[in-house]
Structures are given as structure tokens and as C-alpha cells.
């Protein structure tokens, strides 16, 4: 638990002794602050959490307290979650983060290195190889950047010191400890994103436990370091969330009407069909089955306003990250990867 303000009020006493005493107290507090900040054992919410893990899941209390003694509150994590790029940038600002030549080049290398595994995953789950590669590319640049925050720091900080989403992250922290016990790992050893996502595909602990698969059959489900398991796990995640093999993701549309009364960029299962949108003036630039459920996107692109018709598979991508910008970035990267891969054949 972090100490409060220790500056105190000025007493008006100007003696050297008083100044020295204050300096000494300040020095002692400065020395103690890192230890106080590092010890989540004393946080009231952490104490309740420890009780729950001991009483409901059979964890050893002393072990839990030892782990939380090494969990640090990280202000950088609180700062990062308050300003994610998906909520602060326009499409023309967001797209260049991910759609760049080097990420395509790295993606082709990754695809070529794992083409047999990707082909097997595509056959088993019906998710195109380019979508799997694009997800791993957007999430971690193909494993090059899986995160620099200790997962226990991230999840503890957000579970106990981020009230807006504390219930969600408490659940993820619980799943983290359960996962670690199941996998016989050290909870202090893993690093991930500021939100506690891990591995090549950046799975949250609950997703790891629910959707990760042992795709190489070695008896250990490892998406931290095993690319084969990571590829299979991403494909399984998409299939379980409703991916429809052969259906489109998004198509650019022309629109010459007035957008009055239209709700754009919805992150909900689509209710209207392509035919409904065409009646309202949205014309896909390539043919789309009129019966497909879809949403419509309105984005501020590099050359002005863009409109897209996005069927169900677009919504499935948002199950990975609840952002229409994220989903479109994954899709556009996947298309560039597919085109580049075909050019190498």
C-alpha cells in the first residue's frame, strides 16, 4: 500500500536541529517507500482476495502473501489503460501504427517459417492463415514484443487500484493464479501487456484457460513460447467466437446520402443485413450477399471520410479487442500479407 503525503506543515521553527530531523524523516520515508509500494499484502482488497483464493480455491496463504509481497503498483499501467490508442486516435492516425512495410515483411517471414502449422490450423478451424498471422502481428509483432510488465504487477494494479474495471481484473487475477497452478509455473516470472495479456497472441488469463490449445501434442499448452500452440489457440479462439469460414470481413462502400439517424461503428452482433444498408444508400464496391448481417463503419481516413460494410466476421475480430479500429487494422494487414505471400509463390 502506498504511503500518503508525508510532507507535513511548516512549523516556523528554523533551528538546524529541526531541519536535520525533517531531512532524516524524509530520508527514512524515501528508503521505506519502495518497500511499501511493493507490498500488496497490506492492501485491503488484496487481503480479501487472498482469503478468497485460500478458502475457495485451496491456495496456501503464506504462498499467496509471499507472491503479493513481490507485486508492485505501477502508475505507468494506470496511465496506459486510461489512454489506449483505440479510443484516442482517428483511423488515419491508428492505421499507420500497424500497416507498415516492416510488419508485412516480418509477417511473411513468420508465415513461411510456420506455413505447415498455419495450413493445419486453417483446415481444422476454418480461419484463414492470414488472419491468424495478422493477429499475432498486431498483438506482438510476431512474438518480438510480448510485453514488458510483470503480469502479477499489471493484474494486481488493475484489480486493486483501478476502480472502473476492478471486478474484471480481479477475475483475471484469479484466473492467472489458477492457470499458473494448472501449468505448474511461477506467477512472478511472466511478463505481458499493461493489461496482463500474455504470449504471442496476448491472451488474458481467462482466455488462456478457455481457448488455448496444445496444438503440437506435447502435453503442455504453451502460448508463451510455443508458436505452434499460439497459432492453434488463435484459430480456436476465433472459431469459438463464431468465425464463419468463407465469409467476408469488411468491404469498402460508397455512400452519397445523409448519415442522419445512423449508428456507425457498433461493436455488437450485427442486426441489419447488407440489403438493408443498400436501401439506405450504402453500396459495397465489391459484391456482397445481401442476406449477410453487417454493421457500417464511418472513419476519418487519410483522404477523408471512409465507409465500410462489415459482416459478422468483423464482429468476431472485435472479440479480441473491442475496437472497430483494431478489427479493421487486423483485416487490412491480413490482406497485405495474403497479397505479399501470393507474390512470393
C-alpha positions as CSV (number, residue, x, y, z in Angstrom):
1,X,0.0,0.0,0.0
2,X,1.4,3.4,-1.0
3,X,2.1,5.9,1.8
4,X,0.2,9.1,1.8
5,X,1.5,12.7,1.8
6,X,4.4,12.9,4.3
7,X,5.4,16.5,3.7
8,X,3.6,17.9,6.8
9,X,3.0,21.6,7.7
10,X,5.8,24.1,8.2
11,X,6.2,24.8,12.0
12,X,8.1,28.0,11.6
13,X,11.0,26.7,13.7
14,X,14.2,27.5,12.0
15,X,16.7,25.6,14.1
16,X,19.3,23.4,12.5
17,X,18.0,20.5,14.6
18,X,14.5,20.8,13.2
19,X,15.8,20.9,9.7
20,X,18.0,17.9,10.3
21,X,15.1,16.0,11.9
22,X,12.9,16.7,8.9
23,X,15.7,15.7,6.5
24,X,16.2,12.5,8.4
25,X,12.5,11.7,8.4
26,X,12.3,12.4,4.7
27,X,15.3,10.1,4.1
28,X,13.7,7.3,6.1
29,X,10.4,7.7,4.2
30,X,12.2,7.7,0.9
31,X,14.0,4.5,1.9
32,X,10.8,2.8,3.0
33,X,8.6,3.9,0.2
34,X,9.7,1.3,-2.4
35,X,9.1,-1.5,0.1
36,X,5.7,-0.1,1.0
37,X,4.8,0.3,-2.7
38,X,5.9,-3.3,-3.4
39,X,3.8,-5.0,-0.7
40,X,0.3,-5.7,-1.8
41,X,-0.2,-7.9,1.2
42,X,-1.4,-4.9,3.2
43,X,-3.9,-3.6,0.6
44,X,-7.4,-4.1,2.0
45,X,-8.8,-5.5,-1.3
46,X,-5.8,-7.8,-1.7
47,X,-6.4,-9.2,1.8
48,X,-10.0,-10.1,0.8
49,X,-8.7,-11.6,-2.5
50,X,-6.2,-13.8,-0.7
51,X,-8.9,-15.0,1.7
52,X,-11.0,-16.0,-1.4
53,X,-8.1,-17.8,-3.1
54,X,-7.4,-19.7,0.1
55,X,-11.0,-20.6,1.1
56,X,-12.5,-21.1,-2.3
57,X,-9.6,-22.5,-4.3
58,X,-7.3,-24.1,-1.8
59,X,-4.2,-21.9,-2.2
60,X,-1.7,-21.7,0.6
61,X,-2.0,-18.4,2.5
62,X,1.7,-17.9,3.1
63,X,2.5,-18.6,-0.5
64,X,-0.1,-16.1,-1.7
65,X,1.2,-13.5,0.7
66,X,4.8,-14.1,-0.5
67,X,3.7,-13.6,-4.1
68,X,1.8,-10.4,-3.3
69,X,4.8,-9.1,-1.4
70,X,6.5,-9.0,-4.7
71,X,3.7,-7.4,-6.6
72,X,4.2,-3.7,-7.4
73,X,1.6,-1.0,-8.1
74,X,2.6,0.5,-11.4
75,X,1.4,4.1,-12.2
76,X,2.5,3.6,-15.8
77,X,-0.1,0.8,-16.1
78,X,-2.8,3.1,-14.8
79,X,-1.7,5.8,-17.2
80,X,-1.7,3.4,-20.2
81,X,-5.1,2.0,-19.6
82,X,-6.6,5.5,-19.3
83,X,-5.5,6.4,-22.9
84,X,-5.5,3.3,-25.2
85,X,-4.8,4.2,-28.9
86,X,-8.2,2.7,-29.9
87,X,-10.0,5.4,-28.0
88,X,-7.7,8.4,-28.6
89,X,-6.8,8.2,-32.3
90,X,-8.6,8.5,-35.6
91,X,-8.3,5.9,-38.3
92,X,-5.7,7.9,-40.2
93,X,-3.6,8.1,-37.0
94,X,-4.3,4.5,-35.9
95,X,-3.7,2.7,-39.2
96,X,0.0,3.6,-39.7
97,X,0.8,2.0,-36.3
98,X,0.2,-1.4,-37.7
99,X,0.0,-1.2,-41.5
100,X,3.7,-0.6,-42.3
101,X,6.1,-2.4,-44.7
102,X,8.2,-3.9,-41.9
103,X,5.3,-5.5,-40.3
104,X,4.3,-7.1,-43.6
105,X,7.9,-8.2,-44.2
106,X,8.1,-9.8,-40.7
107,X,4.7,-11.4,-41.2
108,X,5.7,-13.1,-44.4
109,X,8.8,-14.5,-42.6
110,X,6.6,-15.8,-39.8
111,X,4.1,-17.3,-42.3
112,X,6.9,-19.0,-44.3
113,X,8.5,-20.4,-41.1
114,X,5.2,-21.8,-39.9
115,X,3.3,-22.5,-43.1
116,X,2.6,-26.1,-42.4
117,X,1.2,-25.3,-38.9
118,X,-0.9,-22.4,-40.3
119,X,-2.3,-24.6,-43.0
120,X,-3.2,-27.3,-40.5
121,X,-4.9,-24.7,-38.3
122,X,-6.8,-23.2,-41.2
123,X,-8.0,-26.7,-42.2
124,X,-9.1,-27.6,-38.7
125,X,-10.8,-24.4,-37.7
126,X,-11.6,-22.6,-41.0
127,X,-9.8,-19.4,-40.0
128,X,-7.6,-18.1,-42.8
129,X,-3.8,-18.2,-42.2
130,X,-3.5,-14.5,-43.0
131,X,-6.0,-13.6,-40.2
132,X,-4.0,-15.7,-37.7
133,X,-0.7,-14.2,-38.8
134,X,-2.2,-10.7,-38.7
135,X,-3.5,-11.1,-35.1
136,X,-0.1,-12.2,-33.9
137,X,1.5,-9.4,-36.0
138,X,-0.7,-6.7,-34.5
139,X,-0.5,-8.1,-31.0
140,X,3.2,-8.7,-30.6
141,X,4.9,-8.1,-34.0
142,X,5.2,-11.9,-34.4
143,X,6.5,-12.5,-30.9
144,X,9.1,-9.7,-30.9
145,X,7.2,-7.7,-28.3
146,X,5.1,-9.8,-25.9
147,X,5.1,-7.1,-23.2
148,X,7.4,-5.7,-20.6
149,X,5.2,-5.6,-17.5
150,X,5.2,-8.3,-14.9
151,X,1.8,-9.9,-15.3
152,X,1.3,-10.0,-11.5
153,X,2.0,-6.3,-11.3
154,X,-0.4,-5.5,-14.1
155,X,-3.3,-7.6,-12.8
156,X,-2.8,-6.5,-9.2
157,X,-2.6,-2.9,-10.1
158,X,-5.8,-3.0,-12.1
159,X,-7.6,-5.4,-9.8
160,X,-7.0,-3.3,-6.6
161,X,-6.2,0.2,-7.8
162,X,-8.3,0.8,-10.9
163,X,-12.0,1.0,-9.7
164,X,-13.6,1.5,-13.1
165,X,-12.8,-2.1,-14.1
166,X,-11.7,-3.7,-10.9
167,X,-14.2,-6.6,-11.0
168,X,-13.0,-7.6,-14.4
169,X,-9.3,-7.6,-13.5
170,X,-10.0,-9.3,-10.1
171,X,-11.4,-12.2,-12.2
172,X,-8.4,-12.2,-14.5
173,X,-6.1,-12.2,-11.5
174,X,-7.9,-15.2,-10.1
175,X,-7.6,-16.9,-13.4
176,X,-4.0,-16.1,-13.5
177,X,-3.3,-17.9,-10.3
178,X,-5.4,-20.9,-11.3
179,X,-3.6,-21.0,-14.7
180,X,-0.2,-20.9,-13.0
181,X,-1.2,-23.7,-10.7
182,X,-2.5,-25.8,-13.6
183,X,0.6,-25.2,-15.6
184,X,3.0,-25.6,-12.6
185,X,4.6,-22.2,-13.3
186,X,5.9,-19.3,-11.2
187,X,3.5,-16.4,-11.2
188,X,6.3,-13.9,-10.7
189,X,8.2,-14.9,-13.8
190,X,5.8,-13.9,-16.6
191,X,5.6,-10.6,-18.5
192,X,2.9,-9.3,-20.7
193,X,1.0,-6.2,-21.7
194,X,-0.1,-3.4,-19.3
195,X,-3.5,-5.2,-19.1
196,X,-1.9,-8.6,-18.2
197,X,-2.2,-10.2,-21.6
198,X,0.4,-12.8,-22.4
199,X,2.2,-14.7,-25.1
200,X,2.3,-14.5,-28.9
201,X,-1.4,-13.9,-29.2
202,X,-1.8,-11.8,-26.0
203,X,-4.4,-13.9,-24.2
204,X,-5.8,-12.7,-20.9
205,X,-5.6,-15.5,-18.3
206,X,-9.3,-16.4,-18.6
207,X,-8.9,-16.7,-22.4
208,X,-5.7,-18.8,-21.9
209,X,-7.6,-21.3,-19.8
210,X,-10.7,-21.3,-22.0
211,X,-9.3,-21.2,-25.6
212,X,-5.6,-22.1,-25.6
213,X,-4.8,-25.5,-27.1
214,X,-1.9,-27.9,-27.2
215,X,-1.6,-27.9,-30.9
216,X,1.7,-29.7,-31.1
217,X,0.5,-32.6,-28.8
218,X,3.4,-32.4,-26.3
219,X,1.0,-32.4,-23.3
220,X,1.7,-28.7,-22.4
221,X,-0.4,-25.8,-23.6
222,X,2.2,-23.1,-24.1
223,X,1.3,-19.9,-25.9
224,X,4.1,-18.0,-24.0
225,X,6.9,-19.5,-26.1
226,X,5.4,-22.2,-28.4
227,X,4.4,-20.8,-31.8
228,X,2.6,-24.0,-32.8
229,X,0.3,-23.8,-29.7
230,X,-0.1,-20.0,-30.2
231,X,-1.2,-20.4,-33.8
232,X,-3.7,-23.1,-32.9
233,X,-5.0,-21.1,-29.9
234,X,-5.7,-18.0,-32.0
235,X,-7.6,-20.1,-34.6
236,X,-9.6,-21.9,-31.9
237,X,-10.4,-18.6,-30.3
238,X,-11.9,-17.2,-33.5
239,X,-13.8,-20.4,-34.2
240,X,-15.3,-20.5,-30.7
241,X,-16.4,-16.9,-31.1
242,X,-18.3,-17.6,-34.3
243,X,-16.0,-17.2,-37.2
244,X,-17.7,-18.2,-40.5
245,X,-15.4,-19.9,-42.9
246,X,-15.5,-18.2,-46.4
247,X,-17.5,-15.2,-45.3
248,X,-16.0,-11.7,-45.8
249,X,-14.7,-9.4,-43.1
250,X,-15.2,-5.9,-44.5
251,X,-15.8,-4.2,-47.8
252,X,-15.4,-0.5,-48.7
253,X,-18.7,1.2,-49.6
254,X,-19.8,4.3,-51.4
255,X,-22.4,6.5,-49.7
256,X,-24.0,9.6,-51.1
257,X,-26.9,10.0,-48.7
258,X,-27.1,11.7,-45.3
259,X,-26.0,9.8,-42.3
260,X,-28.8,11.2,-40.1
261,X,-30.1,8.7,-37.6
262,X,-27.4,6.0,-38.5
263,X,-25.4,4.5,-35.7
264,X,-21.9,3.8,-37.0
265,X,-19.0,1.7,-35.7
266,X,-21.2,-0.6,-33.5
267,X,-19.4,-3.3,-31.5
268,X,-22.4,-5.5,-31.3
269,X,-23.6,-8.6,-33.3
270,X,-25.0,-7.1,-36.5
271,X,-28.8,-6.9,-36.7
272,X,-29.3,-5.3,-40.2
273,X,-28.4,-7.0,-43.4
274,X,-26.3,-5.8,-46.3
275,X,-29.5,-5.5,-48.3
276,X,-30.9,-3.2,-45.5
277,X,-27.8,-1.0,-45.8
278,X,-28.0,-0.8,-49.5
279,X,-31.6,0.5,-49.2
280,X,-30.1,3.3,-47.0
281,X,-27.6,4.3,-49.7
282,X,-24.5,2.2,-48.9
283,X,-23.2,0.4,-52.0
284,X,-20.3,-2.1,-51.5
285,X,-17.6,-1.6,-54.1
286,X,-17.4,-5.4,-54.5
287,X,-20.4,-7.7,-54.4
288,X,-21.7,-8.9,-51.0
289,X,-24.5,-11.3,-50.3
290,X,-27.5,-9.2,-49.4
291,X,-28.6,-11.6,-46.6
292,X,-25.4,-11.2,-44.6
293,X,-25.8,-9.4,-41.3
294,X,-23.5,-6.4,-41.2
295,X,-22.7,-3.1,-39.5
296,X,-21.5,0.1,-41.2
297,X,-18.3,1.9,-40.3
298,X,-17.6,5.6,-40.7
299,X,-13.9,6.5,-40.4
300,X,-11.8,9.5,-40.9
301,X,-9.1,8.2,-43.2
302,X,-6.0,9.7,-44.8
303,X,-8.1,11.1,-47.7
304,X,-11.3,11.9,-46.0
305,X,-14.4,10.0,-44.7
306,X,-14.5,6.3,-45.4
307,X,-17.5,4.0,-45.3
308,X,-17.2,0.2,-44.8
309,X,-19.8,-2.6,-44.7
310,X,-18.6,-5.1,-42.1
311,X,-20.3,-8.5,-41.8
312,X,-20.2,-11.0,-38.8
313,X,-16.5,-12.0,-39.1
314,X,-15.6,-8.3,-38.5
315,X,-17.5,-8.5,-35.2
316,X,-15.7,-11.8,-34.3
317,X,-12.3,-9.9,-34.6
318,X,-13.6,-7.4,-32.1
319,X,-14.0,-10.2,-29.6
320,X,-10.2,-10.0,-29.4
321,X,-10.2,-6.2,-28.8
322,X,-13.4,-4.2,-28.6
323,X,-12.4,-1.7,-31.2
324,X,-13.6,-1.2,-34.8
325,X,-10.2,0.4,-35.5
326,X,-8.4,-2.7,-34.2
327,X,-10.5,-5.0,-36.2
328,X,-10.1,-3.1,-39.5
329,X,-6.3,-2.9,-38.9
330,X,-6.1,-6.7,-38.4
331,X,-8.1,-7.2,-41.6
332,X,-6.1,-4.8,-43.7
333,X,-2.8,-6.2,-42.5
334,X,-4.1,-9.7,-43.3
335,X,-4.9,-8.7,-46.9
336,X,-1.5,-7.2,-47.4
337,X,0.0,-10.3,-46.0
338,X,-2.0,-12.5,-48.3
339,X,-1.1,-10.4,-51.4
340,X,2.6,-10.4,-50.5
341,X,2.6,-14.1,-49.8
342,X,1.0,-14.9,-53.1
343,X,3.6,-12.7,-54.9
344,X,6.4,-14.9,-53.5
345,X,5.0,-18.1,-54.9
